[in-house]
Amino acid sequence: MSRPIPAQARAKPRAHPLLHPAVRPTLHLLCALPLAWLISALFTQQLGANPAEALIRSLGDWALRGLLLTLSITPARVLLGQPLLLRYRRLFGLWSFAYALLHLLAYAVFDQGLLLGEILRDIAKRPFILVGMLTFALLLPLAATSFQAAQRWLGGRRWQRLHQLVYPALLLACLHFWWMREAKNRLAEPAVYALIALLLLGWRFSRSSRPRP
């Protein structure tokens, strides 16, 4: 006669918290909250004396924060020993691109009235606008190829080489932010973001330069 199986042995192993089905929608909600607040503040006149400028700059700020968060996922995975964190890197990356796209659209609509000639003249006149446009140009193919179908079509090696554009995009985004704030002598926040970016890039370089066993 077989012995009864202890209750502990019969119990199913507990799933990892990062695999809980509520994690992904919760992260989407958290990423959408700044946008929801900005839209609400715009319509309730809480964005100050120049709401268009506040909206444009806030959207750009969140795009940069999202980009830094996206590039923090891999170091966090290694340092914390949590490989499941990589499941959510694309989510943060796409939200960062969404904020960058809205930043660009808000600039084109509210600042330039959707006039292409005015936009081109502004790019030629103000270097930080040119740098911002270059940043978006680098992020666009990354967002377009962030899906598994694109990865299969490109092949793993070409896909990885293409997505290394995120590093110069990050540097350009920090430069864009720095030059924009430099005109008003408000460099504390850009300095913090630049330091975080340099730490992330330094970590990446140190990992890639290690000899493989």
Secondary structure as UniProt FT lines:
FT   HELIX           7..10
FT   HELIX           17..19
FT   TURN            21..22
FT   HELIX           23..43
FT   TURN            44..45
FT   HELIX           51..80
FT   HELIX           83..88
FT   HELIX           89..106
FT   HELIX           107..111
FT   TURN            112..114
FT   HELIX           116..125
FT   HELIX           127..144
FT   HELIX           148..154
FT   HELIX           156..162
FT   HELIX           163..165
FT   HELIX           166..182
FT   TURN            183..185
FT   HELIX           188..208
//
